[in-house]
Amino acid sequence: VQLVESGGGPVQSGGSLRLSCVASGETYCVGWFRQAPGKEREEIATIDPDGTRYADSVKGRFTISRDNAKNTVYLQMNSLKSEDTAVYYCARVFSTSAADYWGQGTQVTVS
């Protein structure tokens, strides 16, 4: 299993970004996590054949989606706030908030 993120970068408050995660191998459930400086890693969105789930901190602003033909999971982030600044990771999720394969991470900086 390999996961490779892309799409991070600097963005102004109120702006949008779309992160991509190319996932190879068996990835029934894929999640997006983030870790801000000095804070614990936080699961923010997951997707599997049963549906999608979001953390309260991003609900209504972020959308996770999947294109199986491209083996890619997306995270569309709208109405970004400074507190969304973090390194964002995609991962294969095998249980609630538990993941076993991780991407390298992509930095998102909102100013």
TORPA-4810 file (N, C-alpha, C, O; in nm, 3 decimals):
<nodes>
NODE_1_0.085_-0.119_0.000_0.000_0.000_0.000_0.089_0.124_0.000_0.182_0.135_0.080_V
NODE_2_0.059_0.217_-0.089_0.131_0.344_-0.093_0.031_0.457_-0.109_-0.068_0.445_-0.182_Q
NODE_3_0.058_0.566_-0.041_-0.026_0.684_-0.051_0.063_0.805_-0.071_0.161_0.823_0.001_L
NODE_4_0.029_0.888_-0.167_0.109_1.006_-0.198_0.016_1.126_-0.209_-0.073_1.131_-0.293_V
NODE_5_0.040_1.224_-0.120_-0.042_1.345_-0.118_0.019_1.453_-0.207_0.140_1.455_-0.232_E
NODE_6_-0.065_1.543_-0.251_-0.021_1.663_-0.321_-0.130_1.769_-0.308_-0.243_1.740_-0.269_S
NODE_7_-0.093_1.893_-0.342_-0.192_1.999_-0.347_-0.185_2.100_-0.236_-0.261_2.198_-0.236_G
NODE_8_-0.097_2.080_-0.140_-0.085_2.177_-0.033_-0.015_2.304_-0.078_0.032_2.313_-0.191_G
NODE_9_-0.009_2.402_0.012_0.058_2.527_-0.019_0.002_2.640_0.063_-0.080_2.618_0.152_G
NODE_10_0.045_2.762_0.035_-0.009_2.877_0.107_-0.141_2.922_0.045_-0.161_2.911_-0.076_P
NODE_11_-0.229_2.973_0.128_-0.360_3.021_0.083_-0.407_3.129_0.180_-0.375_3.125_0.299_V
NODE_12_-0.483_3.222_0.130_-0.536_3.327_0.217_-0.659_3.278_0.291_-0.732_3.190_0.244_Q
NODE_13_-0.681_3.336_0.406_-0.800_3.303_0.484_-0.926_3.325_0.399_-0.939_3.426_0.330_S
NODE_14_-1.016_3.229_0.406_-1.137_3.234_0.324_-1.123_3.166_0.189_-1.221_3.148_0.118_G
NODE_15_-1.001_3.130_0.155_-0.975_3.067_0.026_-1.000_2.917_0.026_-1.049_2.861_0.124_G
NODE_16_-0.964_2.855_-0.085_-0.987_2.711_-0.104_-0.862_2.642_-0.155_-0.778_2.702_-0.221_S
NODE_17_-0.853_2.514_-0.123_-0.749_2.427_-0.177_-0.810_2.290_-0.196_-0.905_2.253_-0.127_L
NODE_18_-0.754_2.214_-0.289_-0.793_2.075_-0.304_-0.669_1.987_-0.292_-0.574_2.000_-0.369_R
NODE_19_-0.672_1.899_-0.195_-0.564_1.803_-0.176_-0.599_1.674_-0.249_-0.715_1.635_-0.258_L
NODE_20_-0.496_1.608_-0.300_-0.513_1.480_-0.367_-0.427_1.375_-0.299_-0.319_1.403_-0.248_S
NODE_21_-0.478_1.253_-0.299_-0.405_1.140_-0.242_-0.418_1.024_-0.339_-0.526_0.966_-0.353_C
NODE_22_-0.308_0.990_-0.405_-0.308_0.873_-0.493_-0.276_0.752_-0.407_-0.170_0.743_-0.346_V
NODE_23_-0.371_0.659_-0.404_-0.361_0.543_-0.316_-0.351_0.415_-0.398_-0.441_0.385_-0.477_A
NODE_24_-0.243_0.340_-0.380_-0.228_0.213_-0.449_-0.237_0.099_-0.348_-0.207_0.117_-0.230_S
NODE_25_-0.279_-0.016_-0.396_-0.299_-0.128_-0.305_-0.440_-0.129_-0.249_-0.525_-0.050_-0.292_G
NODE_26_-0.464_-0.217_-0.154_-0.597_-0.229_-0.096_-0.622_-0.114_0.000_-0.556_-0.102_0.103_E
NODE_27_-0.718_-0.029_-0.035_-0.750_0.086_0.049_-0.901_0.100_0.060_-0.961_0.187_-0.004_T
NODE_28_-0.961_0.014_0.141_-1.107_0.014_0.157_-1.154_0.146_0.217_-1.251_0.206_0.170_Y
NODE_29_-1.085_0.190_0.321_-1.121_0.315_0.387_-0.998_0.406_0.389_-0.891_0.366_0.436_C
NODE_30_-1.014_0.526_0.340_-0.905_0.623_0.339_-0.947_0.746_0.418_-1.061_0.791_0.408_V
NODE_31_-0.856_0.796_0.495_-0.885_0.913_0.575_-0.784_1.025_0.554_-0.670_1.002_0.514_G
NODE_32_-0.828_1.144_0.581_-0.739_1.260_0.586_-0.721_1.299_0.733_-0.818_1.308_0.809_W
NODE_33_-0.598_1.322_0.769_-0.562_1.363_0.903_-0.481_1.493_0.891_-0.432_1.527_0.783_F
NODE_34_-0.468_1.563_1.001_-0.381_1.681_1.002_-0.315_1.695_1.137_-0.368_1.651_1.239_R
NODE_35_-0.199_1.758_1.135_-0.128_1.785_1.259_-0.071_1.926_1.253_0.012_1.958_1.168_Q
NODE_36_-0.117_2.008_1.346_-0.067_2.144_1.358_0.049_2.146_1.457_0.058_2.056_1.541_A
NODE_37_0.136_2.245_1.449_0.250_2.252_1.542_0.203_2.251_1.686_0.116_2.329_1.725_P
NODE_38_0.261_2.162_1.765_0.229_2.154_1.906_0.097_2.087_1.938_0.055_2.084_2.054_G
NODE_39_0.031_2.031_1.838_-0.098_1.966_1.861_-0.092_1.820_1.818_-0.005_1.780_1.741_K
NODE_40_-0.186_1.741_1.868_-0.193_1.602_1.830_-0.251_1.588_1.689_-0.323_1.676_1.640_E
NODE_41_-0.217_1.477_1.626_-0.274_1.449_1.496_-0.425_1.429_1.509_-0.473_1.365_1.602_R
NODE_42_-0.499_1.485_1.415_-0.646_1.484_1.420_-0.701_1.421_1.292_-0.661_1.458_1.182_E
NODE_43_-0.793_1.326_1.308_-0.862_1.271_1.192_-0.972_1.369_1.153_-1.052_1.408_1.238_E
NODE_44_-0.976_1.410_1.026_-1.074_1.511_0.988_-1.179_1.459_0.889_-1.289_1.514_0.884_I
NODE_45_-1.148_1.357_0.812_-1.247_1.305_0.717_-1.207_1.164_0.674_-1.089_1.133_0.660_A
NODE_46_-1.307_1.080_0.654_-1.283_0.946_0.604_-1.387_0.912_0.497_-1.496_0.968_0.494_T
NODE_47_-1.349_0.818_0.411_-1.440_0.773_0.307_-1.423_0.624_0.285_-1.310_0.574_0.280_I
NODE_48_-1.534_0.554_0.274_-1.534_0.412_0.239_-1.664_0.385_0.164_-1.745_0.477_0.146_D
NODE_49_-1.687_0.262_0.118_-1.810_0.237_0.040_-1.940_0.268_0.115_-2.045_0.283_0.053_P
NODE_50_-1.933_0.276_0.250_-2.053_0.305_0.327_-2.082_0.455_0.337_-2.192_0.494_0.375_D
NODE_51_-1.985_0.537_0.304_-2.008_0.680_0.310_-1.890_0.761_0.358_-1.777_0.714_0.357_G
NODE_52_-1.919_0.883_0.401_-1.815_0.976_0.446_-1.844_1.022_0.589_-1.959_1.024_0.633_T
NODE_53_-1.740_1.060_0.656_-1.752_1.109_0.794_-1.655_1.225_0.811_-1.547_1.226_0.753_R
NODE_54_-1.695_1.323_0.893_-1.616_1.443_0.912_-1.605_1.479_1.060_-1.695_1.453_1.139_Y
NODE_55_-1.491_1.538_1.093_-1.477_1.597_1.225_-1.560_1.725_1.231_-1.581_1.791_1.129_A
NODE_56_-1.607_1.759_1.349_-1.688_1.881_1.365_-1.611_2.005_1.320_-1.670_2.102_1.272_D
NODE_57_-1.480_2.002_1.335_-1.398_2.119_1.303_-1.399_2.153_1.154_-1.368_2.267_1.117_S
NODE_58_-1.434_2.056_1.068_-1.430_2.082_0.924_-1.565_2.059_0.857_-1.581_2.087_0.738_V
NODE_59_-1.661_2.008_0.931_-1.791_1.976_0.872_-1.854_2.100_0.809_-1.859_2.207_0.871_K
NODE_60_-1.901_2.084_0.687_-1.962_2.196_0.616_-1.865_2.279_0.535_-1.906_2.359_0.451_G
NODE_61_-1.735_2.260_0.560_-1.633_2.336_0.485_-1.548_2.245_0.397_-1.506_2.285_0.289_R
NODE_62_-1.522_2.124_0.443_-1.438_2.029_0.371_-1.524_1.918_0.314_-1.625_1.879_0.372_F
NODE_63_-1.482_1.867_0.198_-1.551_1.755_0.134_-1.450_1.651_0.089_-1.355_1.683_0.016_T
NODE_64_-1.470_1.527_0.132_-1.384_1.418_0.088_-1.456_1.342_-0.023_-1.577_1.320_-0.016_I
NODE_65_-1.381_1.304_-0.125_-1.440_1.230_-0.236_-1.336_1.135_-0.293_-1.218_1.142_-0.260_S
NODE_66_-1.383_1.047_-0.379_-1.293_0.942_-0.430_-1.323_0.917_-0.577_-1.439_0.907_-0.617_R
NODE_67_-1.218_0.907_-0.655_-1.228_0.867_-0.795_-1.158_0.733_-0.807_-1.035_0.728_-0.816_D
NODE_68_-1.234_0.625_-0.809_-1.174_0.492_-0.810_-1.098_0.465_-0.939_-1.000_0.390_-0.938_N
NODE_69_-1.141_0.524_-1.049_-1.071_0.503_-1.176_-0.930_0.559_-1.172_-0.840_0.510_-1.240_A
NODE_70_-0.910_0.663_-1.090_-0.778_0.726_-1.078_-0.708_0.687_-0.949_-0.598_0.735_-0.921_K
NODE_71_-0.770_0.599_-0.870_-0.713_0.559_-0.740_-0.678_0.681_-0.655_-0.575_0.684_-0.587_N
NODE_72_-0.763_0.781_-0.660_-0.733_0.908_-0.593_-0.847_0.948_-0.499_-0.965_0.939_-0.533_T
NODE_73_-0.807_0.992_-0.381_-0.899_1.048_-0.283_-0.868_1.197_-0.272_-0.752_1.236_-0.262_V
NODE_74_-0.972_1.277_-0.274_-0.956_1.423_-0.270_-1.008_1.479_-0.138_-1.094_1.419_-0.072_Y
NODE_75_-0.954_1.593_-0.102_-1.009_1.670_0.009_-1.023_1.813_-0.041_-0.925_1.886_-0.054_L
NODE_76_-1.147_1.851_-0.068_-1.176_1.989_-0.107_-1.196_2.071_0.018_-1.283_2.042_0.100_Q
NODE_77_-1.115_2.175_0.034_-1.119_2.258_0.154_-1.161_2.398_0.116_-1.092_2.467_0.040_M
NODE_78_-1.274_2.441_0.168_-1.327_2.574_0.142_-1.332_2.655_0.272_-1.322_2.599_0.381_N
NODE_79_-1.348_2.785_0.257_-1.359_2.875_0.372_-1.248_2.848_0.473_-1.272_2.834_0.593_S
NODE_80_-1.127_2.842_0.424_-1.014_2.808_0.510_-0.988_2.916_0.614_-1.005_3.035_0.589_L
NODE_81_-0.945_2.869_0.731_-0.916_2.957_0.843_-0.771_2.937_0.885_-0.707_2.838_0.848_K
NODE_82_-0.720_3.032_0.961_-0.581_3.020_1.007_-0.561_2.892_1.088_-0.454_2.831_1.084_S
NODE_83_-0.663_2.852_1.162_-0.651_2.731_1.244_-0.649_2.603_1.162_-0.629_2.495_1.218_E
NODE_84_-0.670_2.612_1.030_-0.657_2.495_0.944_-0.511_2.472_0.903_-0.480_2.371_0.839_D
NODE_85_-0.423_2.564_0.939_-0.281_2.547_0.908_-0.228_2.422_0.976_-0.237_2.407_1.098_T
NODE_86_-0.171_2.333_0.896_-0.122_2.205_0.948_-0.056_2.127_0.835_-0.064_2.165_0.719_A
NODE_87_0.009_2.019_0.872_0.051_1.919_0.773_-0.064_1.821_0.759_-0.114_1.767_0.857_V
NODE_88_-0.105_1.798_0.635_-0.218_1.711_0.607_-0.166_1.578_0.551_-0.080_1.574_0.462_Y
NODE_89_-0.220_1.470_0.605_-0.180_1.335_0.566_-0.302_1.256_0.521_-0.412_1.272_0.575_Y
NODE_90_-0.283_1.173_0.422_-0.385_1.072_0.395_-0.331_0.938_0.445_-0.210_0.917_0.452_C
NODE_91_-0.422_0.851_0.478_-0.383_0.724_0.537_-0.489_0.619_0.513_-0.606_0.650_0.490_A
NODE_92_-0.447_0.492_0.518_-0.542_0.383_0.513_-0.593_0.361_0.655_-0.516_0.336_0.747_R
NODE_93_-0.723_0.371_0.671_-0.786_0.358_0.801_-0.839_0.217_0.817_-0.911_0.168_0.730_V
NODE_94_-0.805_0.150_0.929_-0.854_0.014_0.951_-0.949_0.006_1.069_-1.017_-0.096_1.087_F
NODE_95_-0.956_0.111_1.149_-1.048_0.115_1.261_-1.069_0.262_1.296_-1.004_0.349_1.237_S
NODE_96_-1.157_0.290_1.387_-1.187_0.430_1.421_-1.060_0.504_1.458_-0.993_0.472_1.556_T
NODE_97_-1.028_0.604_1.377_-0.911_0.691_1.398_-0.779_0.614_1.402_-0.680_0.665_1.454_S
NODE_98_-0.777_0.494_1.349_-0.654_0.413_1.347_-0.616_0.384_1.204_-0.696_0.335_1.125_A
NODE_99_-0.491_0.417_1.170_-0.444_0.397_1.034_-0.311_0.325_1.036_-0.233_0.337_1.131_A
NODE_100_-0.285_0.249_0.929_-0.162_0.171_0.929_-0.065_0.210_0.817_0.054_0.182_0.828_D
NODE_101_-0.112_0.273_0.712_-0.024_0.322_0.606_-0.050_0.471_0.588_-0.164_0.516_0.583_Y
NODE_102_0.061_0.545_0.577_0.052_0.691_0.572_0.126_0.747_0.452_0.226_0.691_0.407_W
NODE_103_0.075_0.859_0.402_0.150_0.934_0.304_0.255_1.019_0.373_0.269_1.015_0.496_G
NODE_104_0.328_1.094_0.295_0.439_1.173_0.349_0.394_1.306_0.406_0.469_1.371_0.479_Q
NODE_105_0.272_1.347_0.374_0.219_1.473_0.425_0.239_1.589_0.329_0.333_1.590_0.250_G
NODE_106_0.149_1.685_0.337_0.160_1.806_0.256_0.120_1.925_0.343_0.018_1.921_0.413_T
NODE_107_0.199_2.030_0.337_0.179_2.145_0.425_0.071_2.237_0.368_0.072_2.271_0.249_Q
NODE_108_-0.021_2.277_0.454_-0.120_2.379_0.419_-0.101_2.494_0.517_-0.104_2.475_0.638_V
NODE_109_-0.082_2.613_0.463_-0.062_2.732_0.546_-0.165_2.837_0.508_-0.168_2.884_0.394_T
NODE_110_-0.249_2.873_0.604_-0.355_2.971_0.582_-0.318_3.099_0.656_-0.294_3.097_0.777_V
NODE_111_-0.313_3.209_0.583_-0.276_3.336_0.647_-0.369_3.449_0.605_-0.353_3.563_0.648_S
</nodes>
